[in-house]
Amino acid sequence: MATRSLSLWLLIAVVVVTAIMVHPSFAALLTAPVQLGLLIALRWQARREGRAAEKALRVPLRRGFV
């Protein structure tokens, strides 16, 4: 697909920009997958930080003599 001509990419860009100008909800449709991906990444990072914080609160049990 990357070997297609520049005019095809320009045509796609013009159609997308025109659709956004005519009806702004098209912008929301185009950005929804990006926002969903960012939301998933944010939740994953928060879960990792929460687990790390819980692990830091636990007192390690030492077995045997110190």
C-alpha positions, 0 to 999 in steps of 0.5 A, a space after each residue: 500500500 505504501 507504493 501507491 501514488 502521492 495523489 491517492 494519499 492526497 485524495 484520502 487526506 482531502 476527503 477526510 478533512 472535508 468530511 471533518 469540516 462538513 460534519 465534526 462528528 467524523 473527527 470523533 469517529 476517527 479519534 475514537 480508536 486512538 482514545 480507546 488505546 490511550 485509555 487502555 494504556 492508562 489503566 494498564 499503567 495505573 494497575 502496574 503502579 498500584 501493584 508496585 505500591 502494594 508490594 512496597 507496603 508489604 513487610 518481607 518475611 525473613 526466614 531463619 536467623 538474621 
